[in-house]
Amino acid sequence: MIDHLLSLLSAYGLWVVFIGMIVEGTAVIILSGVLCHMGVLPCGSTLLVAILGAAVGDQMWYYIGHNYAQKFLSRFQNIEKQVEKLRKKVQSKADILALSSRFIYSGAIAFPFVLGMHNYSHKRFTLFDTIGVSFASIAGLSIGYFLSSSFKKVLGDINHFEHIILFILIIFVSIKLYNGIKRT
């Protein structure tokens, strides 16, 4: 069963990375690094697909914010007033928000949506967002790869079944660390 799962990941893993980066991102890219270390996914292709998936997802949220947020907010006067109060702050920090969206908890969805809603330049968004998702993808892939490498050095050469257990352990620890960092 494990060999079947690994062969499926080897065959369709890049699609999983692409879709996962559109939807979520952090856990997907760390897991992708583990799979690259295991030899299931090719590192270069995985990195490019992760960047593309993250950029597509961010463009989607930007588009939704730009085209539908005002219509939605017009139904809720209190929320619309609060959003309007934030407009100057968002505009003054827009480049930083576009660049850092993948590094801040919930930023991958919220920042592109808000920037689209506040009519931030689409060209600037695309430029800064692409730089940000590139750095975030490199960092996440590296973290997964080196965590897997470190565990392998500590535990020795292990077989595929134990790789899956290691894979799950790395995800659990990464999520706990990530949640701990976001609370500080």
VEXSE-507651 format. One record per residue: residue in three letters; x, y, z of N, C-alpha, C, CB in turn. Coordinates in pm, whole numbers, plus 32768, in hexadecimal, padded with zeros to 4 digits. Glycine has a CB too. Layout:
N
alaXYZXYZXYZXYZ ...
***
This chain:
184
met80527F8880008000800080008057807E80007FA280008079 ile80C0807E8051811980F28057815C81087FCF818480DF80C6 asp8188809A7F9081C780A77F0C816580DF7EA781FB801F7EDC his80E780B87EB0807F80EC7E56806C81827E6D7FFA80A07E6B leu806581AC7EEC8056823A7F0D80CC828A7ED88048824C7FA4 leu814482587EEB81BC829E7EBC81BF82A67E23823A82587EEF ser8191823C7DE0818E82417D4D812482A47D1C817381B47D13 leu80B482AC7D63804F83117D408085839E7D557FCF82FD7D94 leu80CA83B37DC5810584367DDE817084577D788140843B7E6B ser81BB83F47D50822184097CEA81E184307C658278838B7CD9 ala817183F17C44812D840C7BC580DD848E7BC780D283997BA3 tyr809784A87C36803A85197C3B805F85827CA57FB084E87C56 gly80D185727CE280F985CA7D508103865C7D2B817A859E7D86 leu8131867A7CB3813C87067C8B80B287477C7E818887117C05 trp804E86F97C557FC5872E7C527F9387487CDF7F6786CD7C09 val7FB586EE7D3A7F8D86FF7DC77FCF877E7DFF7FB686827E1B val804D87937DDF8094880B7E0C805088877DD3812A88067DE3 phe803488867D517FF588F97D107F70891D7D527FE188DD7C7B ile7F1888BC7D5E7E9388D47D997EA188F77E2D7E3888577D87 gly7EF988B27E727F0D88CE7F017F3F895B7F1A7F6F886C7F3B met7F94898E7EC27FC78A167ED37F5B8A7E7EB480408A2E7E79 ile7EFE8A5C7E5E7E8D8AB77E447E368ABF7EC27E388A877DCA val7E1E8A4D7EFF7DC18A447F6F7E018A6C7FF47D8B89B87F7A glu7E788A3980137EB08A4D80987F3E8A8480917EB089CB80E5 gly7F9D8A31807E80258A618068808E8A3280C980248AF18069 thr80878A5C814780F28A4381A5810E89AF81B980D18A83822A ala80AB896481E080BF88D581F780E2888D8175804288968237 val80A588B7810880BC88778086814F8885805D806088B3801B ile818688FC806A820F8911803C827388CA8098822F89A78034 ile825788C6811882B0887D817482AB87E78155828888968209 leu823587B1814182278725811B826B87088095819486FE8115 ser82638768803A82A487577FB8833B874C7FC9828287CC7F5B gly8372879880258401878E8041842887058073842B87F780A5 val83D486CC80C883EB864380FA83E885E180868382861C8165 leu838485EF802F837985967FBC83ED85A67F5A82F585AE7F73 cys842186207F4F849786357EFB850F85ED7F3784B586CD7EEC his852085F67FB9858F85B27FFA8584851B7FEA859485D6808E met850A84E87FEE84F484587FDE8508842B7F4E84678433800D gly8513848A7EF0852484687E6484A1844E7E1C857A83F17E58 val8431846C7E5D83AE84567E21838D84C77DBE8341844E7E8E leu83B485407DDE839D85B37D87842285F37D608341861A7DCC pro842D86277CE684A7866D7CBE84A886FB7CF984B386737C22 cys851687237D35851C87A57D7C84FF881D7D2185A487B67DBB gly854388267CB08531889B7C5A84A388AA7C27858F88927BE5 ser846A883F7BF783E088447BC4837D88617C3483BB87BF7B7F thr839788277CA9833E883E7D1B833E88D17D43836787E77D92 leu83B4890D7D4583BE899B7D67837389F17D02845189C67D6D leu838689D87C8383418A277C1C82A98A167C24837289FF7B91 val827C899C7C3981EC89827C4381B289C47CC181D188E97C45 ala81FE89C17D2F81D08A007DAB81C18A977D98823189E27E1E ile82228AD57D59821B8B657D4081A48B857CE6829F8B987CFF leu81938B377C7D81248B4E7C21809E8B3B7C67812D8AEF7BA9 gly80908AD07CB680138AB87CFE7FF28B277D61801A8A347D47 ala80588B537DAC80428BC07E0C801B8C407DC580C08BD77E62 ala805F8C5E7D56803F8CD97D0C7FB38CD37CD180A68CEF7C9B val7F8B8C5F7C9C7F038C507C667E9B8C637CD47EF28BC47C23 gly7EB38C257D487E568C357DB87E4B8CC57DE57E828BDE7E2C asp7EBC8D0A7DEE7EB98D957E187E738DEE7DB17F488DC87E30 gln7E8A8DD07D317E448E1C7CC87DAD8E077CD17E778DF27C3D met7D848D8D7CF17CF68D6E7CFF7CB98DC17D717CE18CD67D1A trp7CFD8DC67DE57CC98E127E577CC98EA87E397D1C8DF67ED4 tyr7D318ED87DF57D358F647DCC7CBB8F847D737DBA8F847D82 tyr7CA38F2F7D117C338F417CB47BAD8F457CFE7C328ED27C4B ile7B9B8EE87D5A7B1E8EE37DA77B0F8F637DF97B1B8E677E03 gly7B7A8F8C7E3B7B7590087E897B5890817E337BF6901D7ED4 his7B9890877DC17B8990F97D667AFD91017D2A7BF090F27CF8 asn7AC690907D077A4790907CBD79C990797D107A4C90297C55 tyr79D7903E7D86795E90197DD07957904F7E5F79548F867DD5 ala79C5907B7E9879C490A47F257969911C7F3F7A5190C47F53 gln797191817EEB791F91F97F01788B91DA7EF7794492667E9D lys786591857E9A77D8915F7E8C77A891167F0977C491067E0F phe77FE90BF7F3B77DD90747FB477D690D1802D784490057FCC leu783A9129803C783E918280B077CD91E980B078C291C980B4 ser779C920E803D77319271803776B39241807E771192937FA6 arg76A991C180937636918980DC764691968173762490F680B8 phe76BE91B181A076DB91B88231771D923E824F77389141825E gln76CC92A1827276FB932A82847768933782F07686938482A7 asn775892F0835F77B992FB83CC784392C783A1778992AD8447 ile78439258835C78C2921F832E7900927882C478AD918F82F8 glu78AD92AC826C78DE930382017923937F823C786A932E81A3 lys78EC93B782A67929942B82E879B19407832478CC94628355 gln79BA9392835F7A399365839A7AA39351832D7A2592E283EA val7A7A931882BF7AD69301824F7B06938682177A9192AD81E0 glu7AAD93E5820E7AD2946981D97B3994AD82347A5494C381CC lys7B2E949982B87B9094D183157C1B949682FF7B6394B883A5 leu7C22941D82D07CA293DA82B97CE293FD82337C90934582C2 arg7C98943E81DD7CC7945681547D50949A81507C6294AB8109 lys7D659505819B7DE5954C81987E5794F581CC7DDC95CD81EA lys7E3C94A982367EA49451826C7EC993E682067E75940F82EE val7E6593AD81C57E80934681617ECF938280ED7DFB9307812D gln7EA893F580BF7EEC9432804E7F7C945980707EA094AD801F ser7F96948380EA801D94AB810F807A94328122801A94FD818F lys804293BE813B809393468152807B92DB80E78074930C81DB ala804093018078801592A180128088924E7FDB7FD092E97FA1 asp80F9928C7FBD816A92407F86819B91D67FE881DD929F7F60 ile81A391FB806581CF919D80CD816A912C80DD81E391E68155 leu80EA914D80D9808390E680E4808B9084806F7FF7912680E9 ala809E90B77FF780A890607F82812490067F8A80AC90B47F01 leu8191903D7FBA820F8FF27FC5820C8F898033828190517FDE ser81C88FA6809F81D08F4F811681588EF5812C81E38FA4818E ser80FB8EF180CF807E8EA880E880928E16810C80268EB18070 arg80F48DD380D3810A8D4580EE815A8D2D816D81518D058079 phe818A8D9781AC81D98D888225818A8DA582A482528DE2821F ile81108DD5829580BF8DFD830880438DA5830E80978E9482FF tyr80238D7583867FB18D1D83997F328D5A835E7F9D8CFF842F ser7EEE8D11830B7E748D3782C47E8B8DA182597E0D8D698325 gly7F068DCA82437F228E3281E27F128E0781527FAB8E6381F5 ala7F238D8681377F1D8D5480AE7E938D6A806E7F408CC180AA ile7E2E8D6D80BE7DA78D87808A7D7F8E1880A77D408D2680CA ala7D958E4481217D658EC8814A7DA88F3B81007D7A8ED981DE phe7E2D8F3880F37E738FAA80B87E518FBE80247F078F9880C7 pro7E558F567FD17E2D8F6D7F457D9C8F9D7F397E3F8EEC7EF4 phe7D438F667F8B7CB78F8E7F897CA990227FAC7C658F377FEB val7CE9904B80197CE090D680487D2191357FE37D2390E580D1 leu7D93910F7FAC7DD591657F4B7D8191747ECC7E60912D7F27 gly7D4191097EA17CE791147E2F7C6F916C7E4E7CB8908A7E05 met7C3B915E7EC67BC791AA7EF17BE792407EF57B98917A7F7B his7C6392627F197C8B92EF7F257CCB93247EA57CEA93007F99 asn7CB792DD7E367CE693097DB27D7C93237DAA7C9D93857D8B tyr7DC892D27DF17E5A92D87DE67E7F92B17D577EA092797E4F ser7EE492EE7D207F0E92D57C977F25923F7C807F8C93257C77 his7EE392097C1D7EF1917B7BFE7F80915A7BD47E8F91537B8F lys7FC091B37B88804B919B7B5F80A891967BD7807992087AFD arg809891F47C3380EC91F57CAC80CF917A7D0280D592777CFF phe804F91577D0D802D90E07D5A807190657D1F7F9490CC7D5C thr806790557C9C80A28FE17C5B81398FDD7C6F80818FE17BC6 leu817B904F7C62820C90557C758234902F7D03824090E17C53 phe81FE90767D668224905D7DF181F58FD57E2381EC90CB7E4B asp81808FAC7DF7814D8F2A7E2181A48EB97DE980BB8F187DF3 thr81CD8EC37D6D82218E5C7D3182A78E537D7882378E797C9C ile82E08EC37D9C835D8EC27DEA83458E807E7183938F537DFD gly82D98EA57EB382B98E6D7F37829E8DD77F3382418EB37F72 val824E8DA97ED382318D1A7ECC82AD8CCB7EA481BE8CFE7E6A ser83058D087E5783828CC37E3383D78CAC7EAF83D18D157DCA phe83EA8D137EFE84388D047F7A83F68CA47FDB844C8D8C7FBD ala83728CAE7FE8832A8C55804483338BC3801682968C808050 ser832B8BAC7F9483358B247F5F83C18AEB7F72830F8B227ECB ile84268B3D7F5984AF8B107F6F84C48AEF800285148B7C7F40 ala84958B47805A84A68B3080EA845D8AB3811884758BAA8139 gly83E08AA480F083918A30811B83C789AD80E683028A3F80EE leu83EE89AC806784288933802C84AA890F8073844089477F95 ser84FB89738090857A895C80D685638926816385CB89DD80DC ile8503895E81A884E58930823084BD889D822D84748984826F gly8462887881D5843887ED81CB84AA879181A583C887DF8167 tyr84FB87BC8144856B876B811585D18755818585AE87AE809D phe85F687C181C9865E87B5822F862C877582AF8697883E824D leu85AC878882CF8576873E8342857886A9832684E6876C8361 ser8551868482AF855385F6828A85E185C1828A851285E181FF ser863D8610825586CA85E88252870285D882DF871D864F8205 ser86DF86348337870E862E83C286D885B3840986E786AC840D phe8657859883F7861D85228436865E84A284008586851E841F lys867B84A1837F86B8842A834487448416837D86BE843682AB lys8790848283918815847583CC880D8441845A885E84FC83CA val87AA846F84A5879B8444852F876B83B38536873884A08579 leu870D838F84E086D0830B84E7871482A3848E8641831584C1 gly876F82CD843787AF826F83DC875B8259836087C981EA8422 asp878881FD830C874081DF828F86C5818C82B0879C8193822B ile865081C2829485D3817F82B88585815D823B857E81D78315 asn852A80FE824584DF80D481CF8464812B81B884B5804181DB his8416810E815083A681628127833A817081938369812B80AB phe831A810581D882B2810D823E82DA817182AB82978081827D glu8354816B82D1838481C88337838E82568300840B819C836C his83A48264827E83A182E982418319832A825383C582E081AC ile82B082DC82428229831182508211833D82E181C082A88227 ile823E82ED83408231831583CC8280839583E6826282A3842B leu82F9839C83B0834B841483BC8306848B837D83D583FE837C phe82CB8476830A828284DC82C282128516831A824884A28240 ile81C584C08358815784EB83AF818F8534842A8102847183DC leu81FA850284638238854284D7826985CF84B482AD84ED850B ile82A985DD844182DB86608418826886C28406832C86548396 ile81FB869483CC818686EC83BA815087178442811886A48369 phe814186B9849C810B86D885208164873E856880FF86588574 val81E6872685688243878285AB8242880A856682D2874885AB ser8240880C84E1823F888B849881C388DD84B7824788718402 ile8150889C84BD80D488E384DC80D88919856A805B888684CB lys810A88CA85C8811588F8865381748970865C8147888686B0 leu81E689698617824389D9861882068A5485D882C389B485D1 tyr81C38A40856781848AAE852081198AF1857781468A7C849C asn80C68AA185BA805E8AD98611809C8B22868780008A6A8642 gly810C8AEE86BB81508B30872A81898BB786FF81C08AD68760 ile81C18BBE868581F98C3B8654818D8CA3863A82488C2285D4 lys811C8C7A860480B28CDB85E480748D17866280468C998590 arg807C8CD186D380438D058751809B8D6D8791802B8C9587B3 thr811C8D6E876D81788DCF87AB81768E53876982028D9C87AB 
***
